[in-house]
Amino acid sequence: LPEVVSSDFSAPGEDEWVFISGLLKEALQMTDDYRVREGNAQFKMFSQTIQEILAQQKVLLPLVEARNNRLRTRLEKGLNELLSSEKLDQNRLEQEVILYIERWDIAEELQRLQENCSHFITEMNEQSRGRTLGFIAQEMGREINTIGSKANDAEIQKIVVSMKELLEQVKEQLANVL
């Protein structure tokens, strides 16, 4: 078969290399420009989504307070009934009350969620690596899940689901960044 081993190909000349080099530089600059635009868009999306999570948390606060009042009333009623009983182990009662209070108190989780959101934004502003942001988002998810599991309130659960959806958006975009 003719020309299987040889070809008519000739190396580009100096003028062709200058032209190709110019196109290559232009393509690389366009790629860099695109990456900057995409990074700015991601930064804006992350900022807005974290702010939405914090806004949802603020909506939670009055609901948590109302829930705490309902639980406090129910606890006081139950305690009054128990205190009227003659067979009462005071130490056991105190242990149960403390356990009950710890089980439904979500103030600590709300505080840690807010701290994690602030940490996320700080790291993002310092141009942190995506893995660091991923770990912070994971911690935010833990706090949101704990709030949901302790809530025992339908309205709070709805907001928790909304917060989970927002956080999932962040995690999906972080996976793209990595």
Secondary structure, DSSP 8 states (H G I E B T S, - for coil): -TTSS--------HHHHHHHHHHHHHHHHHHHHHHHHHHHHHHHHHHHHHHHHHHHHHHHHHHHHHHHHHHHHHHHHHHHHHHTSS---HHHHHHHHHHHHHHH--HHHHHHHHHHHHHHHHHHHTT--HHHHHHHHHHHHHHHHHHHHHH--HHHHHHHHHHHHHHHHHHHHHHHH-
